[in-house]
Amino acid sequence: MSDPYASRAAVHEQAVDGFGTVRVLPLDPAADAPLLHRWVSEERAVFWGMNGLTAQQVAEVYAHMDTLDTHHAYLVLKDGEPAALLQTYEPEADRVGDCYPVEPGDVGIHLLLAPAAGTGSPRRGWTAALVGALAAYVLLGLGRKRIVVDPDVANEKAVARFLRQGFTAGPVVVLPEIDLPDVYLPEKKAQLAFLTREVAFGG
């Protein structure tokens, strides 16, 4: 079977010992929408905020994001198979920038992991290895100094996952509602957390 992603140039590719090869591809809103729609429609993805959208609406959200210089979306592959949706953004151009003192070199990320294949049994070390490769892309590949994440305080799994990964918990903040013609985001109570390049890579 041919690789549907083979023709796409990766912005980051990394072989992770004992895990596999991670490739980060710029998202193709039209081609990737059916896959992303399946992911964001699952109960576990309720905090992603796209439950109830159609595949066409998902495509439109990411087509709009594709027009922005400050927000970017990527499909993450592990050994050629879709493993996660990664979004990066400039905090000063996002509502999170109203909620903490943004520092030069900060970059925000949102991460949605693919559902576990097969039995749904825990993938020991899987998330840590994947997040480590993505941190390498963001902090080393993009030359950033610090990652900020803003999971919903009620999303305890995501908060715990980031803290296990070496993130330091910041304040709990309320991200303001955004109601624009192209974007609607309800108010969100979020747990900020930060990961510096020094903590992640020791330098």
Backbone hydrogen bonds in HBPLUS format (Angstrom, degrees):
<---DONOR---> <-ACCEPTOR-->    atom                        ^
c    i                          cat <-CA-CA->   ^        H-A-AA   ^      H-
h    n   atom  resd res      DA  || num        DHA   H-A  angle D-A-AA Bond
n    s   type  num  typ     dist DA aas  dist angle  dist       angle   num
A0006-ALA N   A0003-ASP O   3.20 MM   3  5.32 168.3  2.21 111.2 114.9     1
A0008-ARG N   A0005-TYR O   3.07 MM   3  5.56 159.6  2.11 115.9 122.4     2
A0011-VAL N   A0024-VAL O   2.80 MM  13  5.74 154.1  1.87 169.5 178.3     3
A0024-VAL N   A0012-HIS O   2.84 MM  12  5.13 157.4  1.89 154.8 156.9     4
A0014-GLN N   A0022-VAL O   2.85 MM   8  5.23 154.2  1.92 148.8 157.3     5
A0022-VAL N   A0014-GLN O   2.78 MM   8  5.23 169.1  1.79 155.8 154.9     6
A0016-VAL N   A0020-GLY O   2.79 MM   4  5.32 175.4  1.79 153.8 153.8     7
A0019-PHE N   A0016-VAL O   2.98 MM   3  5.38 156.3  2.04 139.9 138.4     8
A0020-GLY N   A0016-VAL O   3.05 MM   4  5.32 160.5  2.09 143.6 149.8     9
A0079-ASP N   A0021-THR O   2.80 MM  58  5.12 167.1  1.82 151.9 155.4    10
A0023-ARG N   A0077-LEU O   2.95 MM  54  5.10 158.2  2.00 138.3 145.1    11
A0077-LEU N   A0023-ARG O   2.81 MM  54  5.10 169.4  1.82 157.3 160.9    12
A0025-LEU N   A0075-LEU O   2.92 MM  50  5.23 175.5  1.92 153.8 154.5    13
A0075-LEU N   A0025-LEU O   2.82 MM  50  5.23 149.1  1.91 152.4 159.9    14
A0027-LEU N   A0073-ALA O   2.99 MM  46  5.52 168.5  2.01 134.2 130.4    15
A0032-ASP N   A0028-ASP O   2.81 MM   4  5.59 164.5  1.84 169.0 171.4    16
A0033-ALA N   A0029-PRO O   3.17 MM   4  5.67 126.3  2.48 129.9 138.7    17
A0036-LEU N   A0032-ASP O   2.98 MM   4  6.18 174.6  1.98 164.9 166.6    18
A0037-HIS N   A0033-ALA O   2.74 MM   4  5.77 156.0  1.80 155.2 161.8    19
A0038-ARG N   A0034-PRO O   3.24 MM   4  6.49 151.1  2.33 139.9 145.8    20
A0039-TRP N   A0035-LEU O   3.18 MM   4  6.57 157.6  2.24 148.7 154.9    21
A0040-VAL N   A0036-LEU O   2.83 MM   4  6.06 174.2  1.84 166.2 165.4    22
A0041-SER N   A0037-HIS O   3.09 MM   4  5.94 131.6  2.34 138.4 148.6    23
A0042-GLU N   A0039-TRP O   3.26 MM   3  5.75 163.9  2.29 112.6 117.4    24
A0045-ALA N   A0042-GLU O   2.97 MM   3  5.39 150.2  2.06 110.5 119.7    25
A0046-VAL N   A0043-GLU O   3.18 MM   3  5.52 152.4  2.26 121.7 119.7    26
A0048-TRP N   A0045-ALA O   2.85 MM   3  5.37 154.0  1.92 116.2 124.9    27
A0049-GLY N   A0046-VAL O   3.18 MM   3  5.74 154.4  2.25 111.3 118.0    28
A0053-LEU N   A0050-MET O   3.12 MM   3  5.67 166.1  2.14 138.4 138.4    29
A0058-VAL N   A0054-THR O   2.97 MM   4  6.31 155.6  2.03 152.0 158.8    30
A0059-ALA N   A0055-ALA O   2.95 MM   4  6.21 158.3  1.99 147.2 153.0    31
A0060-GLU N   A0056-GLN O   2.95 MM   4  6.23 149.4  2.04 142.7 151.3    32
A0061-VAL N   A0057-GLN O   2.94 MM   4  6.23 152.8  2.01 148.7 155.4    33
A0062-TYR N   A0058-VAL O   3.17 MM   4  6.50 163.9  2.20 153.4 156.1    34
A0063-ALA N   A0059-ALA O   2.81 MM   4  5.97 140.8  1.97 143.9 156.1    35
A0064-HIS N   A0060-GLU O   2.96 MM   4  6.08 156.1  2.02 145.3 150.7    36
A0065-MET N   A0061-VAL O   3.05 MM   4  6.37 157.2  2.10 141.4 148.0    37
A0066-ASP N   A0062-TYR O   2.98 MM   4  6.04 142.1  2.12 133.7 143.3    38
A0067-THR N   A0064-HIS O   2.95 MM   3  5.43 155.2  2.01 112.1 119.9    39
A0068-LEU N   A0065-MET O   3.00 MM   3  5.38 162.2  2.03 113.8 119.6    40
A0090-GLU N   A0070-THR O   2.93 MM  20  5.37 136.8  2.12 143.0 155.2    41
A0072-HIS N   A0088-THR O   2.84 MM  16  5.28 163.8  1.86 155.4 158.0    42
A0088-THR N   A0072-HIS O   2.87 MM  16  5.28 154.4  1.93 145.5 154.1    43
A0074-TYR N   A0086-LEU O   2.72 MM  12  5.07 150.3  1.80 159.0 165.2    44
A0086-LEU N   A0074-TYR O   2.95 MM  12  5.07 167.8  1.96 147.1 150.9    45
A0076-VAL N   A0084-ALA O   2.84 MM   8  4.99 172.7  1.85 156.3 153.8    46
A0083-ALA N   A0076-VAL O   2.68 MM   7  5.52 170.6  1.69 163.1 159.6    47
A0084-ALA N   A0076-VAL O   3.30 MM   8  4.99 147.2  2.42 133.7 132.3    48
A0078-LYS N   A0081-GLU O   2.77 MM   3  5.25 160.5  1.81 150.9 152.5    49
A0081-GLU N   A0078-LYS O   3.00 MM   3  5.25 168.9  2.01 116.6 118.8    50
A0114-ALA N   A0083-ALA O   2.80 MM  31  4.94 163.7  1.83 134.6 128.9    51
A0085-LEU N   A0112-LEU O   2.80 MM  27  5.08 156.9  1.85 147.5 155.6    52
A0112-LEU N   A0085-LEU O   2.91 MM  27  5.08 164.7  1.94 150.6 155.5    53
A0087-GLN N   A0110-HIS O   2.86 MM  23  5.00 157.8  1.91 154.6 155.5    54
A0110-HIS N   A0087-GLN O   2.85 MM  23  5.00 148.8  1.95 138.8 145.6    55
A0089-TYR N   A0108-GLY O   2.93 MM  19  5.05 144.1  2.06 137.6 139.3    56
A0108-GLY N   A0089-TYR O   2.87 MM  19  5.05 168.2  1.89 161.3 158.7    57
A0093-ALA N   A0090-GLU O   2.88 MM   3  5.43 152.6  1.96 118.6 127.4    58
A0094-ASP N   A0091-PRO O   3.08 MM   3  5.04 159.9  2.12 111.9 112.4    59
A0097-GLY N   A0094-ASP O   2.93 MM   3  5.60 149.5  2.03 117.0 125.3    60
A0098-ASP N   A0095-ARG O   3.05 MM   3  5.60 162.3  2.08 114.8 120.2    61
A0099-CYS N   A0096-VAL O   2.92 MM   3  5.26 161.2  1.96 114.1 120.2    62
A0106-ASP N   A0103-GLU O   3.09 MM   3  5.70 147.4  2.20 144.4 142.4    63
A0145-LYS N   A0105-GLY O   2.87 MM  40  4.78 150.8  1.96 122.2 131.2    64
A0146-ARG N   A0105-GLY O   3.28 MM  41  6.24 160.2  2.33 134.8 130.5    65
A0107-VAL N   A0146-ARG O   2.89 MM  39  6.31 136.7  2.08 157.0 169.6    66
A0148-VAL N   A0107-VAL O   2.89 MM  41  6.14 150.0  1.98 144.9 149.5    67
A0109-ILE N   A0148-VAL O   3.15 MM  39  6.53 148.6  2.25 162.9 166.6    68
A0126-TRP N   A0123-ARG O   2.92 MM   3  5.25 160.6  1.96 128.6 133.8    69
A0129-ALA N   A0125-GLY O   3.08 MM   4  6.14 158.4  2.13 145.4 150.9    70
A0130-LEU N   A0126-TRP O   3.05 MM   4  6.27 161.9  2.08 150.4 155.5    71
A0131-VAL N   A0127-THR O   2.82 MM   4  5.96 174.4  1.83 160.8 162.5    72
A0132-GLY N   A0128-ALA O   2.93 MM   4  5.95 148.8  2.03 139.3 148.3    73
A0133-ALA N   A0129-ALA O   3.15 MM   4  6.42 151.9  2.23 143.3 149.3    74
A0134-LEU N   A0130-LEU O   3.03 MM   4  6.37 154.6  2.10 150.1 157.6    75
A0135-ALA N   A0131-VAL O   2.81 MM   4  6.02 151.0  1.89 148.2 156.3    76
A0136-ALA N   A0132-GLY O   3.04 MM   4  6.29 145.1  2.17 138.3 147.6    77
A0137-TYR N   A0133-ALA O   3.12 MM   4  6.47 150.8  2.20 142.2 149.2    78
A0138-VAL N   A0134-LEU O   2.97 MM   4  6.24 168.2  1.98 152.8 155.2    79
A0139-LEU N   A0135-ALA O   2.80 MM   4  5.71 167.2  1.82 150.6 155.0    80
A0140-LEU N   A0136-ALA O   2.94 MM   4  5.18 142.6  2.08 125.0 137.0    81
A0141-GLY N   A0136-ALA O   3.01 MM   5  6.46 156.3  2.07 147.8 155.2    82
A0142-LEU N   A0137-TYR O   2.91 MM   5  6.38 129.4  2.17 150.9 166.3    83
A0197-ARG N   A0145-LYS O   2.91 MM  52  5.35 149.0  2.01 149.6 146.1    84
A0147-ILE N   A0195-LEU O   2.82 MM  48  5.11 163.8  1.85 145.9 149.3    85
A0195-LEU N   A0147-ILE O   3.00 MM  48  5.11 150.9  2.09 139.0 145.9    86
A0149-VAL N   A0193-ALA O   2.98 MM  44  5.42 156.2  2.04 152.9 158.4    87
A0193-ALA N   A0149-VAL O   3.12 MM  44  5.42 142.1  2.27 145.4 148.0    88
A0191-GLN N   A0151-PRO O   2.85 MM  40  5.70 162.3  1.88 173.3 173.5    89
A0155-ASN N   A0152-ASP O   2.83 MM   3  5.22 155.3  1.89 113.6 122.0    90
A0153-VAL N   A0189-LYS O   2.94 MM  36  6.04 166.2  1.96 145.0 145.4    91
A0159-VAL N   A0155-ASN O   3.13 MM   4  6.46 167.3  2.14 157.7 161.5    92
A0160-ALA N   A0156-GLU O   2.92 MM   4  6.03 168.4  1.94 149.9 153.4    93
A0161-ARG N   A0157-LYS O   2.89 MM   4  6.03 152.6  1.97 144.8 153.0    94
A0162-PHE N   A0158-ALA O   3.05 MM   4  6.31 162.3  2.08 155.5 157.9    95
A0163-LEU N   A0159-VAL O   3.10 MM   4  6.36 160.4  2.14 150.9 156.6    96
A0164-ARG N   A0160-ALA O   2.94 MM   4  6.14 156.0  1.99 150.1 156.4    97
A0165-GLN N   A0161-ARG O   3.14 MM   4  6.32 135.4  2.35 137.0 148.8    98
A0165-GLN N   A0162-PHE O   3.07 MM   3  4.98 126.9  2.37  92.1 106.6    99
A0167-PHE N   A0162-PHE O   3.08 MM   5  5.54 155.5  2.14 155.4 148.0   100
A0166-GLY N   A0163-LEU O   3.14 MM   3  5.34 163.2  2.17 106.6 111.3   101
A0168-THR N   A0194-PHE O   2.72 MM  26  5.19 159.1  1.76 149.5 153.1   102
A0194-PHE N   A0168-THR O   2.89 MM  26  5.19 155.6  1.95 138.5 145.0   103
A0170-GLY N   A0192-LEU O   2.70 MM  22  4.91 169.2  1.71 137.1 134.9   104
A0192-LEU N   A0171-PRO O   3.10 MM  21  5.71 164.1  2.12 155.6 155.7   105
A0173-VAL N   A0190-ALA O   2.85 MM  17  5.38 155.4  1.91 154.6 161.2   106
A0190-ALA N   A0173-VAL O   2.76 MM  17  5.38 156.4  1.81 157.8 164.8   107
A0175-LEU N   A0188-LYS O   2.64 MM  13  5.04 156.2  1.70 166.2 159.5   108
A0188-LYS N   A0175-LEU O   3.05 MM  13  5.04 158.9  2.10 139.0 145.1   109
A0178-ILE N   A0185-LEU O   2.80 MM   7  4.95 163.5  1.83 147.1 152.8   110
A0185-LEU N   A0178-ILE O   2.76 MM   7  4.95 159.1  1.80 142.6 149.1   111
A0180-LEU N   A0183-VAL O   2.74 MM   3  5.04 167.5  1.76 173.0 170.0   112
A0200-ALA N   A0196-THR O   3.02 MM   4  6.25 166.3  2.04 153.6 157.7   113
A0201-PHE N   A0197-ARG O   2.78 MM   4  5.71 162.5  1.81 151.4 156.2   114
A0202-GLY N   A0198-GLU O   2.69 MM   4  4.40 129.5  1.94 121.4 128.1   115
